[in-house]
Amino acid sequence: MAADLESGLLQSIDEAGSIQDTGAYAESHSVDHMALVGVMKSLLAAELILVEDIDHSRLALTEEARLYLEAGSPEAQVFNAIPESGISLADLKVKLDGTVGDVGFKQAMQQRWVAISKEGGAPLVMRKVPTIQDAVQTALVAVDRGQDTEVAAATVAALKKRKLLTTEAWKTYRLTKGIKFARQRVKEATDLTADMLAKGTWRDAPFKAYNFDALGLAPPSGHLHPLLKVRTAFRKIFVSMGFEEMPTNNYVESSFWNFDALFQPQQHPARDAHDTFFLTCPATTPCSSLPQDYLERVRETHQTGGWGSTGYGYAWQEAEAEKNLLRTHTTAVSSRMLYRLAQNGFRPAKYFSIDRVFRNEAVDRTHLAEFHQIEGVVAGVGLTLGDLIGTLTEFFARLGLPTLRFKPAYNPYTEPSMEIFSYSEQLGKWIEVGNSGMFRPEMLRPMGLPEDVNVIAWGLSLERPTMILYGIDNIRDLFGHKVALSMVKRNPLCRLGL
Ligand code: PHE
């Protein structure tokens, strides 16, 4: 259909030199003008034709005006509704429908076709002239017949004001030959083929110009979740600072590594079922599977202390240490790694991890029962709080957070402990960005780390910076079953720092 229309148009232009008006052409060839315009645009884009606009406008009746074509204008209807003896305004309005009565009465008064008479006591609407000429109806009928020119400009203006007439505008087009005019559109080749080369037709074949502005097709591919992108950015920072990644592929830990090895007393409220997901199957990791000398040193330190500590003074239970749980922090991984470091003969080390942890918390817009922790650990001889502050300052500066403040805090396994705050230009306030500290001797010495070795460490969540970076204010929009896949598809790349 479009192809017929196209060759018809090209033929007519070739024969007559032009198509003077596409409106007339569409009518005489009984084709839809819209369809013709579609073909015309494609011919114009291919430079086969040139196009000039022809503007048209005509008067048209509004819906209301159509009601008066036969019944007459409201003022005429009012005039006709008045009997010889007059009528009360109320009765008149009952006889005529709302707007007709209101508008008609006002107009008829203005025309001086009617008047109010108070002679008989109660006011009556009376005819004031014997007959009328309904010029409004005459004008509307003329417009309806397409005889716009018969209506005086002043009448048109008045009727437009009364919202009885409007102007409809539309365009048709004059078509002439373009620089690439041809009776038949030649299909331009998009590719050089073996056939063209063999036959030599490539010499004369018209080629379609390259469109270097085309965006191209998006290659089908998977999409990285924002948390993965931010994780990669954090990894790069750690690696650039010489940190090695710890193996975090065990969501299930025994309480021993998650709590006891970290000098966290067995009555500590964090172990309570409110914060920790304990496993029912398998419920335990037997303490017999642990290095027994280390186990005994942990027991003793909890019970009676050592290295200047008095311990907690309670009877440490293997049964409690054996309970399996979903790790509540990645510091469980750090404790395994530090033990291994001590056993393999200490050397200074910098470790990091970024992985999932689990806490039995009420879910709200900033908390889920599982989230990701980022953890950094530095073990070295004679490290001090100054080293911790310096390392944190460097780490957060590389993140793009150069201004930090520290606040004393408490963790069972670090002393001193500090919460880390950063001034957010974006939010205009200080926000907590992490927790940190120096691991206690009660944790490090039983592992077998030399007495002059100190370990500094810090932790933060991956979700918090991701939400700030991607402007997400409800964690459930970032992670979990309510996440919109479109968010995963469309989120931008993440580059931290400078
Ligand atoms: N494990 C701590 C937490 O869960 C973070 C932390 C890591 C604190 C290392 C001090 C040192 O919040």
Boltz pocket constraint, residues with backbone or C-beta under 6 A from the ligand:
constraints:
  - pocket:
      binder: B
      contacts: [[A, 328], [A, 329], [A, 330], [A, 331], [A, 375], [A, 376], [A, 411], [A, 414], [A, 435], [A, 436], [A, 437], [A, 457], [A, 458], [A, 459], [A, 460]]
      max_distance: 6.0
